Amino acid sequence: MQMTLDLGAKKERTNNSKLLQQQALSCLKANPQGLTPDEVAGLIGRRIGSIRPRFTELKDMGHLIRTGNKRRNDTGGLATVWRAR
């Protein structure tokens, strides 16, 4: 029984990751000037901790391009501005 629950939880996390990827990519497509992960998180109402990994995944899949710009995020650090390919 525990194995079934673990597999179900893993599938749910995978589905949630894909949904967040789709939401982030749609947001970037709607903002062709580019956005930081922090800005996307704010626009789609998600926590940055759930969005940053999705940016890495989308970049690795070839869906994102760095604009060459950086902007300050909420913590004062510089965040890369990305746009959809």
C-alpha positions in Angstrom: 0.0 0.0 0.0 2.8 2.4 0.9 4.4 1.9 -2.6 1.1 2.8 -4.3 0.8 6.0 -2.3 4.4 6.9 -3.0 3.9 6.4 -6.8 0.7 8.4 -6.7 2.5 11.3 -4.9 5.3 11.2 -7.4 2.9 11.3 -10.3 1.1 14.2 -8.7 4.3 16.1 -8.3 5.2 15.4 -12.0 1.8 16.6 -13.2 2.1 19.8 -11.0 5.6 20.5 -12.4 4.3 20.2 -15.9 1.4 22.5 -15.1 3.8 25.1 -13.6 6.0 24.8 -16.7 3.0 25.5 -18.9 1.9 28.5 -16.8 5.4 30.0 -16.7 5.9 29.5 -20.4 2.5 31.1 -21.2 3.3 34.0 -19.0 6.6 34.5 -20.8 5.0 34.3 -24.2 2.5 37.0 -23.1 5.4 39.2 -22.1 7.9 39.1 -25.0 10.1 41.7 -23.4 11.1 39.0 -20.9 10.6 38.4 -17.2 12.5 37.1 -14.2 11.4 34.0 -12.4 10.3 36.2 -9.5 8.1 38.3 -11.8 6.5 35.2 -13.3 5.8 33.8 -9.9 4.1 37.0 -8.9 2.1 37.2 -12.1 0.8 33.6 -11.9 0.3 33.6 -8.1 2.9 31.0 -7.2 5.8 30.8 -4.8 9.2 31.5 -6.3 10.5 28.2 -4.8 8.1 26.3 -7.1 8.9 28.4 -10.2 12.7 28.6 -10.2 13.1 24.9 -10.9 10.6 25.1 -13.7 12.8 27.8 -15.4 15.7 25.4 -15.2 13.7 22.7 -16.7 12.3 24.9 -19.5 15.8 26.2 -20.2 17.2 22.7 -20.4 14.3 21.8 -22.9 15.3 24.7 -25.1 12.1 26.8 -24.4 13.8 29.8 -22.8 16.4 32.4 -24.0 18.4 34.7 -21.7 17.7 38.4 -22.8 21.1 39.5 -21.4 19.4 41.7 -18.8 19.1 41.3 -15.1 16.7 42.9 -12.6 16.6 43.1 -8.8 14.4 40.5 -7.2 12.6 40.8 -3.8 15.7 39.7 -1.9 17.8 42.4 -3.6 19.8 40.0 -5.7 20.0 40.2 -9.5 17.8 37.8 -11.4 18.2 36.9 -15.1 15.5 38.1 -17.4 14.2 35.3 -19.7 12.0 35.2 -22.7 10.2 32.4 -24.5 11.9 30.9 -27.6 
